[in-house]
Amino acid sequence: MKRRLYLNLLICFVLEFALAFLAMNVNIFEAKPAHSEKVSCGKILCDGNIQVFETLEVGEEEVYFGNDNNVEIYKKGVSVTKQFKKRIKENVYETKAEVKQKFTFRYDKKEQVEISPEDISSEFTVTSWKISPLSRISVDDGVCSVSNQYRVYDKNFVGNYQYMCDGFMDIFCDTSGEIGINSDVRW
């Protein structure tokens, strides 16, 4: 019985010492228990010949602490995958181009929200189709948005790219970390 009591006291002492040590370090990272969300949807274009499929995934909120153990900044990541598919036969579509983009918003839950060009990354599939995205960042009234416009081109038999379709997507984040999306697929 005494042995168990001493063991429990030792464990408590070690944990308390470890927590005190961690509290002294700068920029401690904590993954806050918030929900992550994944939503997918699609849309048919060009008389049923092209399908656009979009998947949005919002990550959990991350918290960064400063020297005085006060919260300094929050971060939330958003991942979007946009696929452009061509109909090869009735109700069968083949993926011809895909873009995956990741956005990391920073906010303080008071008055600031931001994203920089370095916080946006893009990956493209390499096929005969080409995607040309154009991103624009704006901050207005406590809302930071990234507006993306996409143009999709298909390489013809001569080797030139010809226009196939286009689309858009706007990702929003406010000072409290709420994420929103507006896109050609969702309206």
Buried (B, 14 or more C-beta within 10 A) or exposed (E): EEEEEEEEEEEEEEEEEEEEEEEEEEEBEEEEEBEEEEEEEEBEBEEEBBBBBBBBBBBBBBBBBEEEEEEBBBBBBBBBBBBBBBBEEEEEBEBBBBBBBBBBBBBBBEEEBBBEEEBBEEEBBEBEBBBEBEBEBEEEEBBBBBBBBBBBBBEEEEEEBEEBBBBBBBBBBBBEBEBEBBBBBEE
